[in-house]
Amino acid sequence: MAHSALDPIALSLLWGSFVSVTDEMGSTLRKTAFSQAVREADDFSTGIFDRQGRLIAQGNFTPGHLGAMPYVVRTVIDYYPVETFKPGDGVLLNDSAMGSGHFPDFFLVSPVFFDGELIGFVCNIAHQIDVGGAAPGSQKVIGVTEAYQEGIRILPVKVIVEGEFDQQIMRLICANVRMPEHVRGDLSAQRNANHVGALRVQAIFEKFGVEGVAAGIEEIFDRSEAKMRALIREIPNGVYSFEDCLDSYQIGGELIRVAVDVTIGDDEVVVDFSRSSDQVPAAINAYQNFTRAHAMFAVRAFTDPFMPQNDGSIRPVAVTGRQGSFFNPVFPAPSGGRAAIQVRIFEVINGALAPLLKDKAMGGFSHWSNPIIGGIDERTGHSFIYYDLVFAGFGARAYADGVEGLAPVINCANIPVEVHETYNPIKINRLELIQDSGGAGKFRGGCGLRKDIEIRTGEVQLSLLGDRHARAPYGLFGAESGALAASILNPDGEAIALHSKQTCTLKRGDVLSLRLAGGGGYGPVAERDPAAVHRDVSDGFVSPEAALRRYGVRIDSE
């Protein structure tokens, strides 16, 4: 394992330099992007790879993208031998199986050269706001039965040649999407990010030297692998299982079984989803890269979330699933709405390991909602797509209540109400936490959240992407589940309950009310500190009636 010609301080500086480059790539992408999904919601990720396509460092962005990146870069190298690259080139792909599970995720891989030699690659991914297909936003679930209905599919193609876009390929892409100016703008931002990344990586090689960097990378890989294996050895050997479910892929249908078996064998982990449901004829399947990405994230969360993430740290973890199953479907299985299932991948692994690692486990998340509304904005006469990420409560932990308003697992950001109302013909009438929705326990689950969206233009198309309408987020160790989620059309009129994945037409004046589930609690309800119940009532999280009914704590009217 003795590779490094760098002393410990220099090795630390080398690692910090690589991480800072990925952060700067992300900042560049965010600040030059066009769409709200990238510019506001941080629905993107960045990474650096060596000449062999091994992950060196990644930005602090979303696990579904980051976990798929190593396989994306290796695929690009398979399509384009390293000797065919020139400075400034960029290879684009969005294939569901090759990438991170659905067509909106555009990966751009660019080579990095130093003194005329290829030394590695920089990669970023941005979620494009639309890539064509059956509905605005390209994430319609119900009624989509094969991938060919989901929009433009791009196998690895050199879209940038020596710094300039191939305009023929760009015309082909932009002709197949609803908002070509946003797609073109975000692709330009992706080129910007990789350009900055390449310059910064070159500076690292200039500072540390080619041999020093090469030796340092091997040392970082080996140390990361050794650390991960040591952490896994602290977990007792055995097979640990858990089951949950997802809402049905059709109105009135059966729930989708999510089952995991986690095998701890000395210093390795195998996560197997083979007992889950078969793939389904709706755009909700999870291709293997996506499954693998979030499963690896879960293992990392239960070992050491702060250790370096690179090729070395992922070596001891294997993720598998029966071919043809929900978590390893066969093309052309549709998968546009696969974002709705990433939380459940984490939650079943959390449930499996909770009895062993109680201090690191948590109750079920409230899930999240990803509604998309598209049509013509009558104010401008142009197409619009309202793309939203709505986050509610975390599950409670062994030492604290669940928090509200943070992204579970995906590490994205809330899009401000003012941004939505400025760029889209909608009005947000309500945005509030839901009282009494968090699961009761020694520690309370985070509250659910309600968001009411009013349509202020003519007919539009809605694609819902939520969950937990059928089975609530679980509580742990004697705690209660959180409240169920619901999606309601026109709650103050002739209210209509909608399916969590429903697609329908809305008209001016309609109000969509999204009510996200509450997080699961942790620990026996009887052990909750009465003072904490009083604080919950004072803060509006719990009503006086629920305080008495669920906790046995009477709140005086004063």
C-alpha positions as CSV (number, residue, x, y, z in Angstrom):
1,M,0.0,0.0,0.0
2,A,3.0,2.3,0.0
3,H,2.4,4.4,-3.1
4,S,2.7,8.0,-2.1
5,A,5.7,10.2,-2.7
6,L,3.8,12.9,-0.8
7,D,4.1,13.6,2.9
8,P,0.8,13.5,5.0
9,I,0.3,17.2,4.8
10,A,0.8,17.3,1.0
11,L,-1.5,14.3,0.6
12,S,-4.2,16.1,2.6
13,L,-3.8,19.2,0.5
14,L,-4.1,17.1,-2.7
15,W,-7.3,15.5,-1.5
16,G,-8.7,18.9,-0.5
17,S,-7.8,20.3,-3.8
18,F,-9.7,17.7,-5.7
19,V,-12.8,18.2,-3.6
20,S,-12.6,22.0,-4.0
21,V,-12.6,21.5,-7.8
22,T,-15.8,19.6,-7.7
23,D,-17.4,22.3,-5.6
24,E,-16.3,25.0,-8.0
25,M,-17.7,23.0,-10.9
26,G,-21.0,22.9,-9.1
27,S,-20.9,26.6,-8.4
28,T,-20.2,27.3,-12.1
29,L,-23.0,25.1,-13.2
30,R,-25.5,26.7,-10.8
31,K,-24.6,30.3,-11.6
32,T,-24.7,29.8,-15.4
33,A,-27.8,27.5,-15.7
34,F,-31.1,28.6,-17.2
35,S,-33.7,26.3,-15.6
36,Q,-35.1,26.4,-12.1
37,A,-34.3,22.7,-11.7
38,V,-30.6,23.4,-11.9
39,R,-30.3,27.1,-10.9
40,E,-32.5,27.0,-7.8
41,A,-33.0,23.3,-6.9
42,D,-29.4,22.2,-7.2
43,D,-30.5,19.1,-9.2
44,F,-27.0,18.4,-10.5
45,S,-23.8,16.8,-9.5
46,T,-20.0,16.9,-10.3
47,G,-17.0,14.5,-10.2
48,I,-13.4,14.0,-11.2
49,F,-12.0,10.7,-12.5
50,D,-8.5,9.4,-13.4
51,R,-7.4,8.2,-16.9
52,Q,-8.9,4.7,-16.1
53,G,-12.3,6.1,-15.2
54,R,-11.9,5.6,-11.5
55,L,-13.7,8.1,-9.2
56,I,-11.2,10.5,-7.5
57,A,-13.6,12.9,-5.8
58,Q,-17.1,14.2,-6.1
59,G,-19.1,17.3,-5.1
60,N,-21.5,17.3,-2.2
61,F,-24.6,16.8,-4.4
62,T,-27.2,14.1,-5.0
63,P,-26.4,10.4,-4.4
64,G,-28.4,9.1,-7.4
65,H,-26.2,11.1,-9.8
66,L,-22.9,10.5,-8.0
67,G,-23.3,6.8,-7.5
68,A,-24.0,6.4,-11.2
69,M,-21.1,8.5,-12.4
70,P,-18.3,5.9,-12.3
71,Y,-20.3,3.6,-14.6
72,V,-21.1,6.5,-16.9
73,V,-17.5,7.4,-17.3
74,R,-16.4,3.8,-17.9
75,T,-19.2,3.5,-20.5
76,V,-17.9,6.6,-22.3
77,I,-14.4,5.2,-22.4
78,D,-15.8,2.0,-23.9
79,Y,-17.4,4.0,-26.7
80,Y,-14.5,6.4,-27.2
81,P,-11.0,5.0,-26.7
82,V,-8.8,7.5,-24.8
83,E,-6.6,8.2,-27.8
84,T,-9.6,9.6,-29.7
85,F,-10.1,12.5,-27.2
86,K,-8.8,16.1,-27.7
87,P,-8.9,19.0,-25.3
88,G,-12.3,20.6,-25.0
89,D,-14.2,17.5,-26.1
90,G,-17.5,16.5,-24.4
91,V,-19.4,13.3,-24.6
92,L,-23.1,13.4,-23.7
93,L,-25.5,10.6,-22.7
94,N,-28.8,10.2,-20.9
95,D,-29.7,6.5,-21.5
96,S,-31.6,5.2,-18.4
97,A,-29.5,2.0,-18.0
98,M,-26.2,3.7,-18.7
99,G,-26.9,6.8,-16.7
100,S,-28.8,7.5,-13.5
101,G,-32.1,5.9,-14.4
102,H,-34.1,8.4,-16.5
103,F,-33.8,10.5,-19.6
104,P,-33.9,14.0,-18.0
105,D,-30.4,13.4,-16.5
106,F,-27.8,14.6,-19.0
107,F,-24.3,13.5,-18.2
108,L,-21.4,15.4,-19.9
109,V,-18.0,13.8,-19.7
110,S,-14.9,15.8,-20.8
111,P,-11.2,14.8,-21.0
112,V,-8.5,16.6,-19.1
113,F,-5.0,17.0,-20.6
114,F,-1.7,18.1,-19.1
115,D,1.4,18.6,-21.2
116,G,-0.3,17.0,-24.1
117,E,-1.2,13.8,-22.3
118,L,-4.7,12.7,-21.2
119,I,-4.6,12.6,-17.3
120,G,-8.3,12.1,-16.5
121,F,-11.9,13.2,-16.9
122,V,-14.3,15.7,-15.4
123,C,-18.0,14.9,-15.4
124,N,-21.2,16.6,-14.5
125,I,-24.9,15.8,-14.7
126,A,-27.8,18.2,-14.8
127,H,-31.5,17.3,-14.7
128,Q,-33.0,18.8,-17.8
129,I,-36.4,20.4,-17.3
130,D,-37.8,18.6,-20.3
131,V,-36.6,16.0,-22.8
132,G,-39.9,15.4,-24.7
133,G,-42.1,12.4,-24.3
134,A,-45.7,12.0,-23.2
135,A,-46.0,14.9,-20.7
136,P,-44.2,18.2,-19.9
137,G,-41.2,17.5,-17.7
138,S,-40.8,14.0,-19.1
139,Q,-41.7,12.2,-15.8
140,K,-45.2,10.9,-16.5
141,V,-45.7,7.5,-14.8
142,I,-49.2,6.1,-15.4
143,G,-49.9,5.2,-19.0
144,V,-46.2,5.1,-20.1
145,T,-45.5,1.5,-20.8
146,E,-42.1,1.6,-22.6
147,A,-39.0,3.8,-22.6
148,Y,-39.6,4.9,-26.2
149,Q,-42.5,7.1,-24.9
150,E,-40.4,9.0,-22.5
151,G,-38.5,11.4,-24.7
152,I,-35.2,11.7,-26.6
153,R,-32.7,8.9,-25.7
154,I,-29.1,9.7,-26.2
155,L,-26.4,7.1,-26.3
156,P,-22.8,8.3,-25.8
157,V,-22.2,11.0,-28.5
158,K,-19.4,13.6,-28.8
159,V,-21.6,16.7,-28.6
160,I,-18.7,19.1,-28.0
161,V,-15.6,19.0,-30.2
162,E,-12.6,21.0,-29.1
163,G,-14.8,23.3,-27.1
164,E,-17.6,23.9,-29.6
165,F,-21.0,22.3,-29.7
166,D,-21.8,20.2,-32.8
167,Q,-24.7,22.2,-34.1
168,Q,-26.3,19.3,-35.9
169,I,-26.5,17.3,-32.7
170,M,-27.8,20.3,-30.8
171,R,-30.5,20.8,-33.5
172,L,-31.6,17.2,-33.1
173,I,-31.8,17.5,-29.3
174,C,-33.6,20.9,-29.2
175,A,-36.1,19.8,-31.8
176,N,-37.4,17.1,-29.5
177,V,-37.9,19.1,-26.3
178,R,-40.6,21.5,-25.2
179,M,-38.2,24.2,-23.9
180,P,-35.2,24.2,-26.2
181,E,-33.8,27.5,-24.9
182,H,-33.6,26.0,-21.4
183,V,-32.0,22.8,-22.5
184,R,-29.5,24.6,-24.7
185,G,-28.7,27.0,-21.8
186,D,-28.2,24.2,-19.3
187,L,-26.0,22.3,-21.7
188,S,-23.9,25.4,-22.1
189,A,-23.7,25.6,-18.3
190,Q,-22.5,22.0,-18.2
191,R,-19.8,22.8,-20.7
192,N,-18.8,25.8,-18.5
193,A,-18.5,23.5,-15.4
194,N,-16.3,21.0,-17.2
195,H,-14.1,23.7,-18.7
196,V,-13.5,25.2,-15.2
197,G,-13.0,21.7,-13.8
198,A,-10.4,20.8,-16.4
199,L,-8.5,24.1,-15.7
200,R,-8.4,23.4,-12.0
201,V,-7.3,19.8,-12.4
202,Q,-4.5,20.9,-14.6
203,A,-3.4,23.4,-11.9
204,I,-3.3,20.5,-9.4
205,F,-1.0,18.5,-11.7
206,E,1.2,21.6,-12.1
207,K,1.5,22.0,-8.4
208,F,2.1,18.4,-7.3
209,G,3.6,16.9,-10.5
210,V,2.3,14.0,-12.5
211,E,4.1,11.3,-10.5
212,G,3.1,12.9,-7.2
213,V,-0.6,13.1,-8.1
214,A,-0.6,9.5,-9.5
215,A,1.0,8.1,-6.3
216,G,-1.2,10.3,-4.1
217,I,-4.4,9.1,-5.8
218,E,-3.4,5.4,-5.2
219,E,-2.7,6.2,-1.6
220,I,-6.1,7.9,-1.2
221,F,-7.8,4.9,-2.8
222,D,-6.1,2.4,-0.6
223,R,-6.6,4.3,2.6
224,S,-10.3,4.9,1.8
225,E,-10.8,1.2,1.0
226,A,-9.0,0.1,4.2
227,K,-11.2,2.5,6.3
228,M,-14.4,1.3,4.8
229,R,-13.5,-2.3,5.3
230,A,-12.6,-1.6,8.9
231,L,-16.0,0.1,9.5
232,I,-17.8,-2.8,8.0
233,R,-16.0,-5.3,10.2
234,E,-17.5,-3.5,13.2
235,I,-21.0,-4.7,12.1
236,P,-21.8,-8.3,13.1
237,N,-21.8,-10.8,10.2
238,G,-25.1,-12.0,9.0
239,V,-28.1,-11.4,6.7
240,Y,-30.4,-8.6,7.7
241,S,-33.8,-8.1,5.9
242,F,-36.6,-5.5,5.7
243,E,-39.6,-4.9,3.6
244,D,-41.7,-1.8,2.8
245,C,-43.7,-0.8,-0.3
246,L,-44.4,1.9,-2.8
247,D,-47.8,3.2,-3.9
248,S,-49.2,1.3,-6.9
249,Y,-48.3,2.3,-10.4
250,Q,-52.0,2.4,-11.3
251,I,-55.2,3.7,-9.7
252,G,-56.6,0.9,-7.5
253,G,-53.7,-1.5,-8.2
254,E,-51.5,-3.5,-5.8
255,L,-48.6,-1.9,-3.9
256,I,-45.1,-2.4,-5.2
257,R,-43.0,-4.6,-2.9
258,V,-39.6,-3.2,-1.8
259,A,-37.6,-5.9,-0.1
260,V,-33.9,-6.0,0.7
261,D,-31.4,-8.5,2.1
262,V,-28.2,-6.9,3.5
263,T,-25.4,-9.4,3.9
264,I,-22.4,-8.4,6.1
265,G,-19.5,-10.7,5.5
266,D,-16.3,-9.8,7.3
267,D,-15.2,-6.6,5.5
268,E,-17.7,-6.6,2.6
269,V,-21.4,-5.7,2.1
270,V,-23.8,-7.1,-0.4
271,V,-27.2,-5.4,-0.8
272,D,-29.7,-7.5,-2.7
273,F,-33.1,-6.4,-3.9
274,S,-34.1,-9.6,-5.7
275,R,-37.1,-10.3,-3.5
276,S,-38.8,-7.1,-4.6
277,S,-41.6,-6.9,-7.2
278,D,-41.1,-7.6,-10.9
279,Q,-40.6,-4.6,-13.2
280,V,-43.9,-2.8,-13.9
281,P,-45.5,-1.4,-17.1
282,A,-45.3,2.1,-15.9
283,A,-42.5,4.7,-15.7
284,I,-41.3,4.1,-12.2
285,N,-38.8,1.3,-12.5
286,A,-35.3,1.7,-11.0
287,Y,-32.4,0.7,-13.4
288,Q,-29.5,-0.9,-11.7
289,N,-27.2,2.2,-11.7
290,F,-29.8,4.1,-9.8
291,T,-30.5,1.3,-7.3
292,R,-26.8,0.9,-6.8
293,A,-26.2,4.6,-6.2
294,H,-28.7,5.0,-3.4
295,A,-27.9,1.6,-1.8
296,M,-24.2,2.7,-1.6
297,F,-25.3,6.0,-0.1
298,A,-27.2,4.1,2.6
299,V,-24.3,1.9,3.4
300,R,-22.1,5.0,3.6
301,A,-24.5,6.7,6.0
302,F,-24.4,3.7,8.3
303,T,-20.6,3.5,8.3
304,D,-19.0,7.0,8.1
305,P,-20.8,9.7,6.0
306,F,-17.8,12.0,6.3
307,M,-15.1,9.7,4.9
308,P,-13.7,10.4,1.4
309,Q,-16.0,9.0,-1.4
310,N,-13.9,7.6,-4.2
311,D,-13.1,4.4,-6.1
312,G,-11.5,2.9,-2.9
313,S,-14.4,3.5,-0.6
314,I,-16.9,1.9,-2.9
315,R,-14.9,-1.3,-3.6
316,P,-16.2,-3.3,-0.5
317,V,-19.9,-2.7,-1.4
318,A,-21.9,-4.7,-4.0
319,V,-25.5,-4.0,-5.0
320,T,-27.5,-6.6,-6.9
321,G,-31.0,-7.4,-7.9
322,R,-32.8,-10.1,-9.9
323,Q,-32.8,-9.3,-13.6
324,G,-36.3,-8.3,-14.6
325,S,-37.1,-7.1,-11.1
326,F,-38.3,-3.6,-10.1
327,F,-34.8,-2.7,-9.1
328,N,-33.0,-4.2,-12.1
329,P,-35.4,-4.0,-15.0
330,V,-34.8,-5.0,-18.6
331,F,-34.9,-2.3,-21.4
332,P,-37.3,-0.9,-22.6
333,A,-38.8,-0.7,-19.2
334,P,-39.9,2.9,-18.6
335,S,-38.4,4.8,-15.7
336,G,-39.1,8.5,-16.0
337,G,-40.6,8.8,-12.6
338,R,-37.9,6.8,-10.8
339,A,-37.1,9.8,-8.6
340,A,-40.1,8.9,-6.5
341,I,-38.4,5.7,-5.2
342,Q,-34.9,6.8,-4.1
343,V,-36.1,7.5,-0.5
344,R,-37.5,4.0,-0.2
345,I,-34.2,2.4,-1.3
346,F,-32.6,4.1,1.7
347,E,-35.4,3.4,4.0
348,V,-35.4,-0.4,3.6
349,I,-31.7,-0.6,4.2
350,N,-32.2,1.7,7.2
351,G,-34.9,-0.7,8.4
352,A,-32.7,-3.7,7.9
353,L,-29.7,-2.2,9.8
354,A,-31.7,-0.4,12.5
355,P,-31.6,-3.3,15.1
356,L,-27.8,-3.5,14.8
357,L,-27.0,0.2,14.6
358,K,-29.7,1.9,16.6
359,D,-27.8,5.2,17.2
360,K,-27.6,5.7,13.4
361,A,-31.1,4.6,12.4
362,M,-34.1,6.9,12.0
363,G,-37.8,6.6,11.4
364,G,-39.2,6.7,7.9
365,F,-39.1,9.9,6.0
366,S,-42.2,11.8,5.0
367,H,-41.1,11.2,1.4
368,W,-41.2,14.2,-0.9
369,S,-43.1,15.4,-3.9
370,N,-41.9,16.4,-7.4
371,P,-45.0,17.9,-9.2
372,I,-44.6,19.1,-12.7
373,I,-47.2,21.4,-14.4
374,G,-46.8,22.4,-18.1
375,G,-48.6,24.2,-20.8
376,I,-48.8,27.7,-22.4
377,D,-48.4,30.8,-20.3
378,E,-51.1,33.1,-21.6
379,R,-49.0,36.1,-20.4
380,T,-46.2,35.3,-22.9
381,G,-47.7,32.9,-25.4
382,H,-44.7,30.6,-24.7
383,S,-44.4,27.1,-23.1
384,F,-43.7,26.9,-19.4
385,I,-42.9,24.1,-17.1
386,Y,-43.4,24.4,-13.3
387,Y,-40.9,22.0,-11.8
388,D,-41.0,21.7,-8.0
389,L,-39.3,19.8,-5.2
390,V,-41.4,19.8,-2.0
391,F,-39.8,18.5,1.2
392,A,-41.4,17.8,4.6
393,G,-40.2,15.9,7.6
394,F,-37.3,13.6,8.5
395,G,-37.9,10.6,10.7
396,A,-36.9,10.9,14.3
397,R,-33.5,9.7,15.5
398,A,-32.2,8.1,18.7
399,Y,-31.4,11.5,20.2
400,A,-33.7,14.1,18.5
401,D,-37.0,14.8,16.8
402,G,-37.2,14.8,13.0
403,V,-36.5,18.1,11.3
404,E,-38.7,19.7,8.7
405,G,-38.2,21.2,5.3
406,L,-35.0,19.4,4.3
407,A,-34.4,17.2,1.3
408,P,-34.2,13.5,2.3
409,V,-31.4,11.6,0.5
410,I,-31.4,13.6,-2.8
411,N,-29.6,16.6,-1.3
412,C,-31.4,19.2,-3.4
413,A,-32.8,22.6,-2.4
414,N,-36.3,24.1,-2.0
415,I,-37.2,26.4,-4.9
416,P,-38.4,29.7,-3.5
417,V,-42.1,30.6,-3.9
418,E,-41.2,34.0,-5.4
419,V,-39.2,32.2,-8.2
420,H,-42.1,29.9,-9.0
421,E,-44.6,32.8,-9.2
422,T,-42.2,34.9,-11.3
423,Y,-41.5,32.4,-14.0
424,N,-44.8,30.4,-14.1
425,P,-48.5,31.3,-14.3
426,I,-49.3,29.9,-10.8
427,K,-49.9,31.2,-7.3
428,I,-48.8,29.5,-4.1
429,N,-51.8,30.0,-1.8
430,R,-50.5,27.9,1.2
431,L,-47.2,26.6,2.4
432,E,-47.3,25.3,5.9
433,L,-46.5,22.4,8.2
434,I,-49.3,20.0,9.0
435,Q,-50.2,19.7,12.7
436,D,-50.3,16.3,14.3
437,S,-48.7,14.6,11.3
438,G,-45.4,13.6,12.8
439,G,-45.2,10.1,14.2
440,A,-45.4,10.0,18.0
441,G,-42.5,8.5,20.0
442,K,-39.9,9.2,22.6
443,F,-38.7,11.4,19.7
444,R,-41.3,12.8,17.3
445,G,-41.2,12.5,13.6
446,G,-40.9,15.6,11.5
447,C,-44.2,17.2,10.4
448,G,-45.7,16.8,7.0
449,L,-46.1,19.8,4.8
450,R,-49.0,21.3,2.8
451,K,-48.5,23.3,-0.4
452,D,-51.5,24.6,-2.4
453,I,-50.8,25.7,-6.0
454,E,-53.4,27.7,-8.0
455,I,-53.4,27.6,-11.8
456,R,-53.5,31.1,-13.4
457,T,-53.6,30.2,-17.1
458,G,-55.6,28.1,-19.5
459,E,-55.5,24.3,-19.6
460,V,-52.3,22.7,-18.3
461,Q,-51.1,19.2,-17.8
462,L,-50.1,17.9,-14.3
463,S,-47.8,15.0,-13.6
464,L,-47.6,14.0,-10.0
465,L,-44.6,12.3,-8.5
466,G,-45.1,11.5,-4.9
467,D,-45.7,8.6,-2.6
468,R,-46.8,7.4,0.9
469,H,-50.5,7.8,0.0
470,A,-51.1,4.1,0.8
471,R,-48.6,3.2,3.6
472,A,-47.3,5.7,6.1
473,P,-43.6,6.2,7.0
474,Y,-42.7,3.7,9.7
475,G,-41.7,4.4,13.3
476,L,-38.9,2.5,15.1
477,F,-38.7,0.8,18.5
478,G,-42.2,1.3,19.7
479,A,-42.9,4.7,18.0
480,E,-45.8,5.4,15.7
481,S,-45.9,5.9,12.0
482,G,-46.3,9.4,10.5
483,A,-49.5,10.5,8.9
484,L,-50.3,9.4,5.3
485,A,-49.8,11.8,2.4
486,A,-52.6,13.0,0.1
487,S,-52.9,14.9,-3.1
488,I,-56.2,16.8,-3.5
489,L,-57.7,18.8,-6.3
490,N,-59.7,21.8,-5.3
491,P,-59.8,21.2,-1.5
492,D,-62.2,24.1,-0.8
493,G,-64.7,23.0,-3.5
494,E,-65.7,19.6,-4.8
495,A,-62.5,18.0,-3.6
496,I,-61.1,15.2,-5.7
497,A,-58.5,12.8,-4.3
498,L,-55.6,12.2,-6.7
499,H,-53.3,9.2,-7.0
500,S,-49.7,9.9,-6.0
501,K,-48.5,9.3,-9.7
502,Q,-51.6,10.7,-11.5
503,T,-51.5,12.7,-14.7
504,C,-54.5,15.0,-15.5
505,T,-55.6,18.2,-17.1
506,L,-56.1,21.3,-14.9
507,K,-57.7,24.6,-15.8
508,R,-57.5,28.2,-14.6
509,G,-58.6,28.6,-11.0
510,D,-58.0,24.9,-10.1
511,V,-56.0,24.4,-6.9
512,L,-53.7,21.5,-6.3
513,S,-53.2,20.7,-2.6
514,L,-50.2,18.6,-1.9
515,R,-50.1,17.1,1.7
516,L,-46.9,15.3,2.4
517,A,-46.7,12.5,5.0
518,G,-45.3,13.0,8.4
519,G,-42.0,11.3,9.4
520,G,-41.9,8.2,11.6
521,G,-41.2,8.5,15.3
522,Y,-38.4,6.8,17.4
523,G,-38.7,5.0,20.7
524,P,-41.7,4.3,23.0
525,V,-44.4,7.0,23.0
526,A,-44.6,6.7,26.8
527,E,-41.0,7.8,27.2
528,R,-41.5,11.3,25.6
529,D,-40.6,14.1,28.0
530,P,-43.8,16.0,28.9
531,A,-41.9,19.2,28.5
532,A,-41.2,18.3,24.9
533,V,-44.9,17.8,24.3
534,H,-45.6,21.2,25.8
535,R,-43.1,22.8,23.4
536,D,-44.7,20.9,20.4
537,V,-48.1,22.4,21.4
538,S,-46.6,25.8,21.8
539,D,-44.9,25.6,18.4
540,G,-48.0,24.3,16.7
541,F,-46.6,20.9,15.8
542,V,-49.0,19.1,18.0
543,S,-52.6,20.1,19.0
544,P,-53.7,20.0,22.7
545,E,-56.1,17.2,21.8
546,A,-53.4,15.1,20.2
547,A,-51.1,15.8,23.2
548,L,-53.7,14.2,25.5
549,R,-54.7,11.4,23.2
550,R,-51.3,10.3,22.0
551,Y,-49.0,11.3,24.9
552,G,-51.3,11.5,27.9
553,V,-50.2,15.1,28.5
554,R,-52.9,17.5,29.4
555,I,-52.3,21.1,28.2
556,D,-54.0,23.9,30.2
557,S,-55.8,26.5,28.1
558,E,-53.4,29.2,29.3
